[in-house]
């Protein structure tokens, strides 16, 4: 229902309700007032009639009594009037059948108790009927017999009944007329107000509504044009200003959203956004390429936990629960619990693509906040770190392995030597190290070139590796110097076991080798040091094994020597 109909109709209904309530309230008060005035009127009439009728009864002037009765009977509100003499005989009545008969035979609603009290106590009584439509009055009519004394008298009575309902009907009729006048006047005023409102308010409000409807449908050029300088004109001007500002903000927001979408979907990073429950809301093209999923299969349907390694999540969950001091549910909460505290979370994870391929990634998770500072979602930015890990492996290999022979270099050798010392010290075991120097290697380099020399070193590395256990370490310190670590040697027979390994190495390296059609013969000199007999630290062990190696060379090459403290001397300078 439109305002131009609703408001006047509301005013009419309000006026009618007000009139009805007023009618009911006034009717009640008017009824009570009529009852009170009827009682007063009855008492006055009874007293007046008593003063008139008493002398007439004393004088037995029946004609005068009937004349007075006829006069009162002509009044509209006179319902009944009964005059009884001192002998109890009806001398005047509205009903002719009552005349000259005892009053007890009358068909009028006369209460004997009131008659008795009235004549005995010589006072008046009044009583409303049960429906309060009639008012009954009683008063004594006492006639004195002077022949029997001044105080001797005999009493008749007057029964008078007036029609209160007539006055009520007259009053109600008047009240209804007044109420109708008020209702009609209110309705006319409402109709007039309707025309005034339609001209000054409703039409102008409809203009505002129409402009807003056009604006809500996308017409940003809709304007509210109202003449005058009143509240509605001011409201129209303010709405025009707000719409203009909103349109500008909307254009900026659309442009910004387009830019953001372009950035998100053109970025080389996997960008996945979720709501607070973990349901995916954004899944960019890089994420589709990385994981092989179509975004339409995931957005508003799935959680990022779908493509995470559950065992990896469980393992991280234990560490994170311990770090934050709370029990974190395994799953999506493991990925975002730290971000919920306001701390961006960045870790290495493994994505599992749709085809089952495992992809190592670096994932950064941040919380998304609304204008009120409440979290409404999370943003995960990830990129494939497979190449980075491969580079790290290569760098680690470069740092710890000899690039020619692929054997551990000096750095890794020293690390493993330290580990062997710690292990042996803890479990009271022994281990042995070899320092190996190739014989005639300089001759090969000088005569056949460095390329043949390098191939020879690679061949030597393979021979050394084959001569020891897989748990042993073979390393190249540089040039033609190699080392071997033999851990967990039995102390009782360690020298014999170590000697066998040393002899095997010397024998294998003394065999003829064909490299690039060149027949090559070399040998090896080996110095041996035993932990802890020959040293309890890396420096001592390396120095003593080196001393033993030079002792082997001094004794004719192709030999091995255990370090002997008695023969320890300053090393000769090698040629």
C-alpha positions as CSV (number, residue, x, y, z in Angstrom):
1,X,0.0,0.0,0.0
2,X,1.4,3.4,-1.0
3,X,2.0,6.1,1.5
4,X,-0.5,8.5,-0.1
5,X,-3.3,6.0,0.8
6,X,-1.8,4.4,3.9
7,X,-1.2,7.6,5.9
8,X,-4.7,9.2,5.3
9,X,-6.3,5.8,5.9
10,X,-4.3,5.6,9.1
11,X,-5.6,9.0,10.1
12,X,-9.2,8.0,9.4
13,X,-8.8,4.8,11.5
14,X,-7.2,6.8,14.2
15,X,-10.0,9.4,14.2
16,X,-12.6,6.7,14.3
17,X,-10.9,4.8,17.1
18,X,-10.5,8.0,19.1
19,X,-14.2,8.8,18.5
20,X,-15.2,5.3,19.6
21,X,-13.1,5.4,22.7
22,X,-14.4,8.8,23.5
23,X,-18.0,7.6,22.9
24,X,-17.6,4.6,25.2
25,X,-15.9,6.7,27.9
26,X,-18.5,9.5,27.7
27,X,-21.4,7.0,27.5
28,X,-20.3,5.4,30.7
29,X,-20.0,8.8,32.5
30,X,-23.3,10.0,31.0
31,X,-25.1,6.9,32.2
32,X,-23.8,7.4,35.7
33,X,-24.7,11.1,35.6
34,X,-28.3,10.3,34.4
35,X,-28.7,7.8,37.2
36,X,-27.5,10.3,39.8
37,X,-29.7,13.1,38.4
38,X,-32.7,10.6,38.3
39,X,-32.2,9.8,42.0
40,X,-32.1,13.5,42.8
41,X,-35.2,14.2,40.7
42,X,-37.0,11.3,42.4
43,X,-36.3,12.5,45.9
44,X,-37.4,16.1,45.0
45,X,-40.6,14.8,43.3
46,X,-41.5,12.5,46.2
47,X,-41.1,15.4,48.7
48,X,-43.1,17.7,46.5
49,X,-45.9,15.2,45.9
50,X,-46.0,14.3,49.6
51,X,-46.6,18.0,50.5
52,X,-49.4,18.2,47.9
53,X,-51.1,14.9,48.5
54,X,-51.1,14.8,52.3
55,X,-53.7,17.7,52.7
56,X,-55.8,16.2,49.9
57,X,-56.0,12.8,51.7
58,X,-56.7,14.5,55.0
59,X,-59.6,16.4,53.4
60,X,-60.6,13.3,51.4
61,X,-60.5,15.4,48.2
62,X,-60.4,12.5,45.7
63,X,-61.1,14.8,42.8
64,X,-58.0,16.9,43.5
65,X,-55.9,13.8,44.0
66,X,-57.0,12.4,40.6
67,X,-56.4,15.7,39.0
68,X,-52.9,15.9,40.3
69,X,-52.3,12.2,39.3
70,X,-53.5,12.9,35.8
71,X,-51.2,15.9,35.5
72,X,-48.1,13.8,36.6
73,X,-49.2,10.8,34.4
74,X,-48.9,13.1,31.4
75,X,-45.1,13.4,31.9
76,X,-43.0,11.3,29.5
77,X,-40.8,9.8,32.1
78,X,-43.8,8.8,34.3
79,X,-44.0,5.0,34.1
80,X,-46.3,4.4,37.0
81,X,-47.9,6.3,39.9
82,X,-50.0,4.8,42.7
83,X,-51.6,6.8,45.5
84,X,-52.8,4.7,48.5
85,X,-54.9,6.2,51.4
86,X,-54.5,5.4,55.1
87,X,-56.9,2.4,54.7
88,X,-54.6,0.8,52.1
89,X,-57.0,1.5,49.2
90,X,-55.7,2.7,45.9
91,X,-57.3,6.1,45.1
92,X,-55.3,6.9,42.0
93,X,-53.3,4.8,39.5
94,X,-52.2,4.6,35.9
95,X,-54.0,1.3,35.8
96,X,-57.8,1.6,36.3
97,X,-58.1,-1.9,37.5
98,X,-56.2,-0.9,40.7
99,X,-58.7,1.8,41.7
100,X,-60.6,1.3,45.0
101,X,-58.7,-2.0,45.5
102,X,-56.2,-2.9,48.2
103,X,-52.7,-2.0,47.0
104,X,-51.6,-5.6,47.5
105,X,-53.7,-6.6,44.5
106,X,-52.0,-4.2,42.2
107,X,-49.9,-5.5,39.3
108,X,-47.3,-2.8,39.8
109,X,-43.8,-3.9,41.0
110,X,-44.4,-2.7,44.6
111,X,-42.1,-4.0,47.3
112,X,-44.0,-4.6,50.6
113,X,-40.8,-4.1,52.6
114,X,-40.3,-0.6,51.3
115,X,-44.0,0.2,51.9
116,X,-43.7,-1.0,55.4
117,X,-40.5,0.9,56.1
118,X,-41.8,4.0,54.5
119,X,-45.1,4.2,56.5
120,X,-43.5,3.1,59.7
121,X,-40.4,5.3,59.6
122,X,-42.2,8.1,57.6
123,X,-39.4,8.6,55.1
124,X,-38.8,8.1,51.4
125,X,-37.1,5.1,49.7
126,X,-35.8,4.7,46.1
127,X,-34.7,1.6,44.2
128,X,-33.5,1.0,40.7
129,X,-34.8,-2.1,38.8
130,X,-32.4,-4.9,38.1
131,X,-31.8,-3.6,34.5
132,X,-31.6,0.0,35.8
133,X,-34.2,1.1,33.2
134,X,-36.7,2.1,35.9
135,X,-36.4,4.0,39.2
136,X,-39.0,3.2,42.0
137,X,-39.8,5.7,44.8
138,X,-41.8,5.3,48.0
139,X,-42.9,7.9,50.5
140,X,-45.4,8.0,53.3
141,X,-48.7,9.9,53.1
142,X,-49.8,10.2,56.8
143,X,-53.2,11.6,57.8
144,X,-53.6,12.9,61.4
145,X,-56.9,12.2,63.2
146,X,-57.3,15.3,65.5
147,X,-60.2,13.8,67.3
148,X,-57.8,11.2,68.7
149,X,-55.0,13.5,69.5
150,X,-52.2,15.4,67.8
151,X,-49.8,12.5,67.6
152,X,-52.3,10.0,66.4
153,X,-52.1,9.4,62.6
154,X,-52.7,6.8,60.0
155,X,-50.5,6.5,56.8
156,X,-51.0,5.7,53.3
157,X,-48.2,5.9,50.7
158,X,-47.2,7.1,47.3
159,X,-45.5,4.7,44.8
160,X,-43.9,6.6,42.0
161,X,-41.9,5.0,39.1
162,X,-40.0,7.0,36.4
163,X,-38.6,5.7,33.1
164,X,-34.8,6.1,33.4
165,X,-34.3,4.2,30.1
166,X,-36.0,7.0,28.2
167,X,-33.4,9.5,29.5
168,X,-30.6,7.0,28.7
169,X,-31.9,6.6,25.1
170,X,-32.2,10.3,24.6
171,X,-28.7,10.9,25.9
172,X,-27.3,8.0,23.8
173,X,-29.0,9.4,20.7
174,X,-27.4,12.8,21.4
175,X,-24.0,11.2,22.0
176,X,-24.2,9.1,18.8
177,X,-25.0,12.2,16.8
178,X,-22.1,14.1,18.3
179,X,-19.8,11.1,17.6
180,X,-20.9,10.9,14.0
181,X,-20.3,14.6,13.6
182,X,-16.8,14.2,15.0
183,X,-16.2,11.0,12.8
184,X,-17.4,12.8,9.6
185,X,-15.3,15.8,10.5
186,X,-12.2,13.7,11.1
187,X,-12.8,11.8,7.8
188,X,-13.2,15.0,5.9
189,X,-10.0,16.4,7.6
190,X,-8.2,13.1,6.7
191,X,-9.3,13.4,3.0
192,X,-8.2,17.0,3.0
193,X,-4.9,16.0,4.5
194,X,-4.6,13.2,1.9
195,X,-4.7,15.8,-0.9
196,X,-2.3,18.0,1.0
197,X,0.1,15.2,1.6
198,X,-0.2,13.9,-1.9
199,X,0.7,17.4,-3.2
200,X,3.4,18.4,-0.7
201,X,4.8,15.0,0.4
202,X,3.7,11.9,-1.3
203,X,4.5,13.0,-4.9
204,X,7.9,14.2,-3.8
205,X,8.6,11.0,-1.9
206,X,7.6,9.0,-5.0
207,X,10.1,11.0,-7.0
208,X,12.8,10.0,-4.5
209,X,11.7,6.4,-4.6
210,X,11.7,6.3,-8.4
211,X,15.2,7.8,-8.5
212,X,16.4,5.3,-6.0
213,X,14.8,2.4,-7.9
214,X,16.6,3.5,-11.1
215,X,19.8,3.8,-9.1
216,X,19.4,0.3,-7.6
217,X,19.0,-1.0,-11.2
218,X,22.3,0.4,-12.2
219,X,21.4,3.8,-13.6
220,X,24.0,5.9,-11.8
221,X,22.8,9.1,-13.7
222,X,19.5,9.1,-11.8
223,X,19.0,12.4,-10.0
224,X,16.3,13.7,-7.5
225,X,14.9,17.0,-8.6
226,X,12.7,18.7,-6.0
227,X,11.8,22.4,-5.8
228,X,11.5,24.3,-2.6
229,X,13.6,24.7,0.5
230,X,12.2,22.1,2.9
231,X,13.3,18.9,4.5
232,X,12.5,16.6,1.5
233,X,14.4,18.9,-0.8
234,X,17.4,18.8,1.5
235,X,17.1,15.0,1.7
236,X,17.0,14.8,-2.1
237,X,20.1,17.0,-2.4
238,X,21.9,14.8,0.2
239,X,21.0,11.6,-1.6
240,X,22.2,13.0,-4.9
241,X,25.5,13.9,-3.3
242,X,25.8,10.4,-1.7
243,X,24.9,8.6,-4.9
244,X,27.5,10.7,-6.8
245,X,30.2,9.8,-4.2
246,X,29.1,6.2,-4.1
247,X,29.3,6.0,-7.9
248,X,32.9,7.4,-7.8
249,X,33.8,5.0,-5.0
250,X,32.2,2.1,-6.9
251,X,34.1,2.8,-10.0
252,X,37.4,3.0,-8.0
253,X,36.5,-0.2,-6.3
254,X,35.7,-2.0,-9.5
255,X,38.9,-0.8,-11.0
256,X,40.8,-1.8,-7.9
257,X,39.1,-5.2,-7.9
258,X,40.0,-5.7,-11.6
259,X,43.6,-4.8,-10.9
260,X,43.7,-7.2,-7.9
261,X,42.1,-10.0,-9.9
262,X,44.6,-9.4,-12.7
263,X,47.5,-9.4,-10.3
264,X,46.2,-12.5,-8.5
265,X,45.6,-14.5,-11.7
266,X,48.7,-13.4,-13.5
267,X,51.0,-13.9,-10.6
268,X,53.5,-16.8,-10.8
269,X,52.7,-17.7,-7.2
270,X,49.9,-20.0,-6.2
271,X,47.4,-17.8,-4.4
272,X,44.6,-19.5,-2.4
273,X,42.1,-17.6,-0.1
274,X,39.7,-19.2,2.3
275,X,37.0,-18.2,4.8
276,X,37.5,-18.7,8.5
277,X,36.1,-22.3,8.2
278,X,38.7,-23.3,5.6
279,X,36.5,-23.3,2.5
280,X,38.3,-22.0,-0.6
281,X,37.1,-18.7,-1.9
282,X,39.9,-17.8,-4.3
283,X,42.0,-20.2,-6.4
284,X,44.2,-18.4,-9.0
285,X,45.5,-19.8,-12.4
286,X,49.0,-20.5,-11.0
287,X,47.4,-22.7,-8.3
288,X,45.5,-24.5,-11.1
289,X,48.7,-25.1,-13.0
290,X,50.6,-26.2,-10.0
291,X,48.1,-28.6,-8.6
292,X,46.1,-29.6,-11.7
293,X,42.7,-28.8,-10.1
294,X,40.0,-26.7,-11.8
295,X,39.1,-23.8,-9.5
296,X,35.4,-24.4,-10.1
297,X,35.8,-27.9,-8.5
298,X,37.3,-26.3,-5.3
299,X,35.8,-22.8,-4.7
300,X,33.1,-22.9,-2.0
301,X,33.5,-26.7,-1.8
302,X,36.9,-27.8,-0.6
303,X,39.6,-27.0,2.0
304,X,43.3,-26.6,1.2
305,X,43.8,-29.6,3.5
306,X,42.7,-31.6,0.4
307,X,46.2,-31.2,-1.3
308,X,48.4,-31.3,1.8
309,X,50.3,-34.4,3.0
310,X,48.4,-35.6,6.1
311,X,51.4,-37.1,7.7
312,X,53.4,-33.9,7.2
313,X,50.4,-32.0,8.7
314,X,50.3,-34.3,11.8
315,X,54.0,-33.9,12.4
316,X,53.8,-30.1,12.1
317,X,50.8,-30.1,14.3
318,X,52.7,-31.7,17.2
319,X,55.4,-29.0,17.0
320,X,53.0,-26.2,16.6
321,X,50.8,-27.3,19.6
322,X,53.9,-27.5,21.7
323,X,55.0,-24.0,20.5
324,X,51.7,-22.3,21.1
325,X,50.8,-24.3,24.3
326,X,47.4,-25.3,23.0
327,X,45.9,-28.4,21.5
328,X,45.3,-27.7,17.8
329,X,42.9,-29.9,15.7
330,X,44.8,-31.7,12.9
331,X,43.8,-30.3,9.5
332,X,43.1,-26.8,8.3
333,X,43.7,-25.3,11.8
334,X,47.2,-26.6,11.7
335,X,47.8,-24.4,8.7
336,X,46.3,-21.2,10.1
337,X,46.5,-21.4,13.9
338,X,49.6,-19.2,14.1
339,X,48.0,-16.6,11.7
340,X,45.0,-16.4,14.0
341,X,47.3,-14.9,16.6
342,X,48.3,-12.2,14.2
343,X,51.7,-13.7,13.3
344,X,52.2,-14.5,9.6
345,X,53.2,-18.2,9.2
346,X,55.8,-19.3,6.6
347,X,56.9,-22.9,6.3
348,X,58.0,-25.5,3.8
349,X,55.2,-27.9,2.9
350,X,54.5,-30.6,0.4
351,X,51.5,-30.2,-2.0
352,X,50.1,-33.3,-3.5
353,X,48.8,-32.6,-7.0
354,X,45.7,-34.1,-8.5
355,X,47.8,-36.6,-10.4
356,X,49.6,-37.6,-7.1
357,X,52.8,-35.8,-7.8
358,X,54.5,-34.5,-4.6
359,X,55.6,-30.8,-5.0
360,X,57.7,-29.1,-2.3
361,X,56.5,-25.6,-1.8
362,X,57.2,-22.5,0.4
363,X,53.8,-21.4,1.9
364,X,53.1,-18.1,3.6
365,X,49.7,-17.8,5.4
366,X,48.3,-14.5,6.6
367,X,45.0,-13.6,8.2
368,X,42.6,-11.3,6.3
369,X,40.9,-8.6,8.4
370,X,37.7,-6.6,7.8
371,X,37.2,-2.9,8.6
372,X,36.3,-3.8,12.2
373,X,39.6,-5.7,12.8
374,X,37.9,-9.1,12.7
375,X,39.3,-12.0,10.8
376,X,37.1,-13.0,7.8
377,X,39.5,-15.4,6.1
378,X,43.1,-16.4,5.3
379,X,45.4,-15.9,2.3
380,X,48.0,-18.6,1.4
381,X,50.7,-17.7,-1.1
382,X,52.9,-20.6,-2.2
383,X,55.6,-21.3,-4.8
384,X,57.4,-24.4,-6.0
385,X,60.8,-24.8,-4.4
386,X,61.8,-27.9,-6.3
387,X,64.6,-26.1,-8.2
388,X,65.7,-24.3,-5.0
389,X,66.0,-27.5,-3.1
390,X,67.9,-29.0,-6.0
391,X,70.3,-26.1,-6.1
392,X,70.7,-26.4,-2.3
393,X,71.6,-30.1,-2.7
394,X,74.1,-29.2,-5.4
395,X,75.6,-26.4,-3.3
396,X,75.8,-28.8,-0.4
397,X,77.5,-31.3,-2.6
398,X,79.9,-28.6,-3.8
399,X,80.7,-27.7,-0.2
400,X,81.3,-31.2,1.0
401,X,82.3,-33.3,-2.0
402,X,85.3,-33.3,-4.3
403,X,84.0,-32.4,-7.8
404,X,86.4,-34.7,-9.6
405,X,86.1,-37.9,-7.7
406,X,82.7,-37.3,-6.0
407,X,84.4,-38.3,-2.7
408,X,84.0,-36.3,0.5
409,X,86.3,-33.4,0.6
410,X,88.5,-32.1,3.5
411,X,85.5,-30.3,5.2
412,X,83.3,-33.4,5.2
413,X,86.2,-35.6,6.2
414,X,86.9,-33.4,9.2
415,X,83.2,-33.4,10.2
416,X,83.0,-37.2,10.0
417,X,86.3,-37.5,11.9
418,X,84.8,-35.4,14.7
419,X,81.7,-37.6,14.7
420,X,83.9,-40.7,14.9
421,X,85.8,-39.2,17.9
422,X,82.5,-38.3,19.7
423,X,81.0,-41.8,19.1
424,X,84.2,-43.6,20.1
425,X,84.5,-41.5,23.2
426,X,80.9,-42.2,24.3
427,X,80.9,-45.9,23.6
428,X,84.7,-46.6,24.4
429,X,85.5,-47.9,20.9
430,X,88.4,-47.5,18.5
431,X,88.8,-46.4,15.0
432,X,91.6,-45.9,12.5
433,X,92.5,-43.3,9.8
434,X,94.6,-43.8,6.7
435,X,96.6,-41.0,5.0
436,X,97.3,-42.2,1.4
437,X,99.6,-40.6,-1.0
438,X,99.9,-41.9,-4.6
439,X,103.4,-42.9,-5.8
440,X,104.5,-41.7,-9.3
441,X,101.4,-39.5,-9.8
442,X,103.6,-36.5,-10.7
443,X,105.2,-38.5,-13.4
444,X,101.8,-39.4,-14.9
445,X,100.7,-35.7,-14.9
446,X,104.0,-34.5,-16.4
447,X,104.1,-37.2,-19.2
448,X,100.5,-37.8,-20.1
449,X,98.8,-34.5,-19.1
450,X,96.3,-33.4,-16.5
451,X,93.4,-35.0,-18.3
452,X,94.9,-38.5,-17.9
453,X,95.9,-37.5,-14.3
454,X,92.3,-36.6,-13.5
455,X,91.0,-39.9,-14.9
456,X,93.6,-41.7,-12.9
457,X,92.4,-40.0,-9.7
458,X,88.8,-41.0,-10.5
459,X,90.0,-44.6,-11.0
460,X,91.9,-44.5,-7.7
461,X,88.7,-43.2,-5.9
462,X,86.7,-46.2,-7.2
463,X,89.5,-48.7,-6.1
464,X,89.7,-47.2,-2.6
465,X,85.9,-47.3,-2.2
466,X,85.8,-50.9,-3.3
467,X,88.6,-51.9,-0.8
468,X,86.7,-50.7,2.3
469,X,83.2,-51.2,3.9
470,X,80.2,-49.0,3.0
471,X,80.2,-47.7,6.5
472,X,83.8,-46.5,6.1
473,X,84.7,-43.0,4.7
474,X,87.0,-42.5,1.8
475,X,87.9,-38.8,1.2
476,X,90.2,-36.8,-1.1
477,X,92.0,-34.0,0.7
478,X,93.5,-32.5,-2.5
479,X,96.0,-33.4,-5.2
480,X,96.9,-37.1,-4.9
481,X,96.2,-37.3,-1.2
482,X,93.3,-39.5,0.1
483,X,92.1,-40.4,3.5
484,X,90.1,-43.3,4.9
485,X,88.2,-43.6,8.2
486,X,87.6,-47.1,9.5
487,X,85.3,-46.8,12.6
488,X,84.3,-49.5,15.2
489,X,87.6,-51.5,15.0
490,X,88.1,-54.4,17.4
491,X,91.0,-53.3,19.7
492,X,92.3,-56.9,20.2
493,X,92.9,-57.5,16.5
494,X,92.6,-54.0,15.0
495,X,96.2,-53.8,13.8
496,X,95.9,-57.1,11.9
497,X,92.6,-56.1,10.3
498,X,93.9,-52.6,9.5
499,X,97.1,-54.1,8.0
500,X,95.0,-56.4,5.7
501,X,93.0,-53.4,4.4
502,X,96.2,-51.4,3.9
503,X,97.9,-54.3,2.0
504,X,94.7,-54.7,-0.2
505,X,94.7,-51.0,-1.1
506,X,98.5,-51.0,-1.9
507,X,98.1,-54.2,-4.0
508,X,95.1,-52.9,-6.0
509,X,96.7,-49.6,-6.7
510,X,99.9,-51.3,-7.8
511,X,98.1,-53.1,-10.6
512,X,98.7,-51.9,-14.2
513,X,96.0,-49.5,-15.5
514,X,95.1,-48.6,-19.0
515,X,93.9,-45.0,-19.3
516,X,93.3,-43.4,-22.8
517,X,95.5,-46.2,-24.3
518,X,98.3,-45.4,-21.9
519,X,99.8,-48.2,-19.8
520,X,100.2,-46.7,-16.4
521,X,101.8,-48.0,-13.2
522,X,101.5,-46.3,-9.8
523,X,101.6,-47.2,-6.2
524,X,100.6,-45.9,-2.8
525,X,102.2,-45.1,0.6
526,X,99.9,-45.2,3.6
527,X,100.3,-43.7,7.1
528,X,98.0,-45.1,9.8
529,X,96.9,-43.6,13.1
530,X,94.6,-45.3,15.7
531,X,92.2,-43.5,18.1
532,X,92.8,-43.0,21.0
533,X,96.2,-44.6,21.0
534,X,97.7,-42.0,18.6
535,X,95.6,-39.1,19.4
536,X,92.3,-38.0,21.0
537,X,91.5,-35.1,18.6
538,X,91.4,-34.4,14.9
539,X,94.6,-32.4,14.8
540,X,96.7,-35.0,16.5
541,X,95.3,-37.9,14.5
542,X,95.8,-36.1,11.2
543,X,99.3,-35.0,12.1
544,X,100.3,-38.5,13.3
545,X,98.8,-40.3,10.2
546,X,100.7,-37.8,8.0
547,X,103.9,-38.5,9.8
548,X,103.4,-42.2,9.4
549,X,102.8,-41.8,5.6
550,X,106.0,-39.9,5.1
551,X,107.8,-42.6,7.1
552,X,106.4,-45.2,4.6
553,X,107.6,-43.1,1.6
554,X,111.1,-42.8,3.2
555,X,111.2,-46.6,3.4
556,X,110.8,-47.2,-0.3
557,X,107.2,-46.4,-1.1
558,X,104.5,-49.0,-1.7
559,X,104.4,-49.5,2.0
560,X,102.1,-48.7,5.0
561,X,103.3,-47.5,8.4
562,X,101.6,-47.3,11.8
563,X,102.4,-44.1,13.7
564,X,105.2,-44.8,16.2
565,X,105.9,-42.1,18.9
566,X,109.5,-43.4,19.2
567,X,110.2,-42.7,15.5
568,X,108.3,-39.3,15.5
569,X,110.6,-36.7,14.0
570,X,110.4,-33.5,12.0
571,X,108.9,-34.4,8.6
572,X,111.3,-34.1,5.6
573,X,110.2,-31.6,3.0
574,X,108.7,-33.6,0.1
575,X,110.2,-33.2,-3.4
